[in-house]
Each structure stands twice: as structure tokens, then as C-alpha cells.
């Protein structure tokens, strides 16, 4: 999937005119690309459209008009766009009771290294956490509530995904959190579209 360029991003004033409609479409897209795994974890799978929306929203939040700063945001967020034969996801640990955040994040330490895409035939592709964030936390007994993962399926894995509608799942194999969720329906279709791109 090709990265975003400045041509893909609307100037702030132009974007503000259509922001409500873009937000509505972005929420619908994110809902289609979200997989809930158990009662505490969800994965939002990223693509060019989800990332472009994040860049535009950062521009709004910062009232950003300087092309150099916008390019910086594009470069940062481009790291979330999957490459060919890959899936990329943002993992969220959802903790409704704010008073339990520290305790719950301690419970989930290491979860970023325990997430797999399970393909038909028994093959599992482990998500690779963002290296920079991983290194920052190495040796700690807690974790962050948001992680960025890449699943390198390769050509064979992509083929298995595309032929495995209804038989592909996200699995979390963590000592304190073992859960599984099938990727199906609109979510599978959306991710399959990503994998079909050259």
C-alpha cells in the first residue's frame, strides 16, 4: 500500500468545510475495521484512509498550516500504513474503570508480543510491535494502553487469508488474557481489499 503524500492531504481551511462528513465516514470505516477480542482488547486495522483521517485531524487540533510540519505528520503516520502482504493494527486495551488503570496495565504487560492472526490450516502470524515503543518499555512490569502492530503475512499468508473467509481470526495468547475473535463480514472484506492492492 503506497504511503501518503502531501497531495493526499487537504489544506486545513478546505478540510474544515467537509470535516463533519469526513468524520462520519471515518467512524463508519473504523467500525468496519475493528475487531473486539474478549472484553478488554480491540484492534483497529489501519489503511491509507484511516491514516489520512488521522493526519487531517492532527492538522485541525494543532491548527497546522506549515507545510514542513504537515509533512512531519505525514511521515510519522505513514509508519502505520501496511506494506504489501501485511496488515497493520492499533491495539487498544480498554479499561472502563479509570481507578483500575495501573492494576490492569500491569496485568497486560507483554500483551503486544502475544497477538496473532490465525490463518486456515493452523498457521499463526505474530504481530510485531513498534520497535521504538517496545524498546522504551523493555524490562518494565507494565504496558501502555495503545500499541502498534504489524502482521507480515507474506504472499502465502495473504493467499490463505483471501481464501479463508470465515476461518481467519485474531488470537491473543497472553498468560493473563487468552481470547480469540473471528475476522468476518465487513471487517474481513475490508482487510481483504487491503491485501489485494499491489
Order of alpha helices (4+ residues) and beta strands (2+ residues): alpha-beta-beta-alpha-alpha-beta-alpha-beta-beta-beta-alpha-beta-alpha-beta-beta-alpha
